[in-house]
Amino acid sequence: MELKTEILLPGGPADGPCLALSAPISFWGGVDPKTGRIIDARHPQRGRDIAGTILALPGTIGSSSASAVLLELIHAGRAPAALLMDAPDAILLLGLVVAREMGWPAPPAFRLPAAEQKPLAGRRLMISEEGVIRAQ
């Protein structure tokens, strides 16, 4: 299987298991920045670790603090290997840009519609610098 994404923030290549969330998430209060675990008690994937995954986000729940949480995840080495977003989230992208400005290795971000994210759940993905996903 091969899919083409839209590059939101270049980088890569990236690879890892795909954690395709089944519901939108707020990073602020939804993800522990020290561990990378989903801590939102109402989220279907509560307890899952996002570190090192290709994190597929069908949507996000806004908070201007989400960029700070993502920045903390990057600094702690608990960030996803890449982000797949249904729609660009300027706040999360800001966290990635700030991390890069600080000289920290930040994951790339790509746009992929939520409907195309679901079949990737649990599969090992490789994403090229050009945004091409190869699923194993």
Disulfide bonds with the S-S distance in Angstrom:
none
